[in-house]
Amino acid sequence: MFELNKKIKDLVPYEPISGEYKIRLDANESPFELSEEIMQKIIDVITKVNFNRYPDPNCTELTQAFASYYKINPINVAVGNGSDELISVIESAFLCKGEKLLVINPDFSMYQFYSKICEIECMVTNKDNSYKIDVNQLINKINSDKISAAIFSNPCNPTAQGLLKEDVKHLINNVNALVILDEAYMDFWDQSLINEAHEYDNLIVLRTASKAVGFASLRLGFAISNVKIINAIKAVKSPYNVNSISQAIGTTIYNNSEILEKNKKIIVNNTKMLYNELMKISEIHKNFVVFETNANFVFIKTDLCVKIFNYLEKNSVAIRKFDGFLRITSGSLEENSAVIYLINKFFVEEV
Ligand SMILES: *Cc1c(COP(=O)(O)O)cnc(C)c1O
């Protein structure tokens, strides 16, 4: 009889929050719908797609548009089917069986997930109660434990904490390991290494169109690094990983950067509002600790997380619950006001 092997036999398909919610603040997506103008541009480019042909394996036009938006050289960019695909490809190709990958928890759970599938050894170190990364401690750990690669998000999902650019550079410069720097939320902050990624021999920066850019539906992720590493990523990825429709729409979006800039500013302001209002709650309720944020969501430590999560769910609001923590994505001003109103109401009614 055929048996599933032990690394996959207990796995279950990924289930995002299911059901109908009036307000979705669970996945760090952008709250914006498309303007008429950009929708028309998208429709126009879709009509020009050659549907009978395979997509461009190099994503030439998309890479050009992405690179010019971020003022980098297209030779330093590889495109993935979401940055999720790139994480999986990089972990499986840049590390050999038995080599060690370091993750710093809490962080994006997929890092550890993919390491199990590709049979590399995943070492986990935990952040302290500030949830900040201690760079010198990390350097010691990487060097003394002979770690081949370290991966972390900056700003971090779910903690919303950011590491200054100088600290990240200090890390890259003092380890022999590959540093995979996931900047999924860096559009909301100003400490990116995207413009310097090509200067290092051991750095890969990851970006995505799913968060600030507002196109989680397209599945577009980007790796930025030196040419040697970029060519290796292009060589190991599946050739037609990014479909022609996503390439065409992605190109249009990055070539229309005014919209991106405008939406980004609104999201940053809305997040400040959400944070300030949550802080007011935390000043009254000591059991509700709100962390400062460098991203488009707020991280909260509370014993009441199951109760608050359930209360919001009952009121058709989805947020994300972790063990002892909540993560609330900043949505539109109306959505943020609604979640604040409900959390205040929760404390009146249920505590
Ligand atoms: C959302 C997220 C991603 C996934 O991005 P996709 O491009 O949608 O696959 C990667 N890393 C972090 C930290 C994220 O939060």
The ligand as an SDF file (V2000), in Angstrom:
LIG
                    3D

 15 15  0  0  0  0  0  0  0  0999 V2000
    2.1290   38.5270    2.8270 C   0  0  0  0  0  0  0  0  0  0  0  0
    3.5490   38.1700    3.0110 C   0  0  0  0  0  0  0  0  0  0  0  0
    4.2690   37.5200    2.0100 C   0  0  0  0  0  0  0  0  0  0  0  0
    3.5670   36.8880    0.8430 C   0  0  0  0  0  0  0  0  0  0  0  0
    3.5960   37.6270   -0.2460 O   0  0  0  0  0  0  0  0  0  0  0  0
    3.0230   37.0330   -1.6140 P   0  0  0  0  0  0  0  0  0  0  0  0
    3.8030   37.8360   -2.5960 O   0  0  0  0  0  0  0  0  0  0  0  0
    1.5650   37.3480   -1.6050 O   0  0  0  0  0  0  0  0  0  0  0  0
    3.3050   35.5790   -1.6930 O   0  0  0  0  0  0  0  0  0  0  0  0
    5.6120   37.2840    2.1990 C   0  0  0  0  0  0  0  0  0  0  0  0
    6.2180   37.6520    3.3420 N   0  0  0  0  0  0  0  0  0  0  0  0
    5.5510   38.2610    4.3380 C   0  0  0  0  0  0  0  0  0  0  0  0
    6.2720   38.6120    5.5690 C   0  0  0  0  0  0  0  0  0  0  0  0
    4.1990   38.5190    4.2060 C   0  0  0  0  0  0  0  0  0  0  0  0
    3.5200   39.0470    5.2120 O   0  0  0  0  0  0  0  0  0  0  0  0
  1  2  1  0
  2  3  1  0
  2 14  2  0
  3  4  1  0
  3 10  2  0
  4  5  1  0
  5  6  1  0
  6  7  2  0
  6  8  1  0
  6  9  1  0
 10 11  1  0
 11 12  2  0
 12 13  1  0
 12 14  1  0
 14 15  1  0
M  END
$$$$
